[in-house]
């Protein structure tokens, strides 16, 4: 073993000791909300397929249709030969869906956040960057090497204090947050944030990965419910939209800048036609899925009421993502393993994804769940935590 190899092995040993090591589990989706893992048939409360579109026939059919018409790959980056008329038309539809002037497609949400935030900071190296403490790891990657002025999670009063404290410093102000936070299931008050940002002439960057398709008018996200509350909105097609890829939406000026100056966009191969076809189908379906969004909201309210009534901590969840805060990583793993033996899959989330001492089950609800499914999960959780 090389000297570096010995350090890698030691790092894995330390993860084992803290019950934080991750391993793959081969999984086969059987039907919406149900899957097979390690020979077990499980009711799925771990996936982000919130509207059940990942197995919708229209997405599969259009994905196959576009693959047959346009080929299996795009062949190059967008600025070489990777931009088709279909891609441009789809970006225009995404912009309309989000209520913005323009939009741009990326390969994934992680790639987008890491590349786009870095590109914005490159435009003005003196930018004062204000970030919610619980923003996604991809946003921290995009801010690498740049000083972050962090405010406590969703504490907008503290954010304004920080903006006032740094009022005499030169440079643009950039605020980064999420509309729905993926581990707590709570949401930011975009209207209030917008008022604060305008007072301080700050640019607002909002990650809508877990709101897209689920919240706001026609599933357009919380930013669409609060027009002009954000200067840049990103989201993904890999969660409620049932496929893959990501988008950034905003002004035409913003998109033109990213096309010319965002390294992660310029040097990445364009999305394949089959993925574009699935996105196209999702954009067609999602605006009319109000019934599914109502079911999802009702499941969330019911789940929180039952868990809270059983004395469990669900943080400030107000969405389709509901955490059950357990505390220790080992205890959380044992709870998740026990639920698997009950035929239920809920993700055990441990550090560094969440802060030390806040390991949890992350329950991801879906419109394809039944109320009886939710009750089955609650009964099992309560029984195992008594």
Order of alpha helices (4+ residues) and beta strands (2+ residues): alpha-beta-beta-beta-alpha-alpha-beta-alpha-beta-alpha-beta-alpha-beta-alpha-beta-alpha-beta-beta-alpha-alpha-alpha-alpha-beta-alpha-beta-beta-beta-alpha
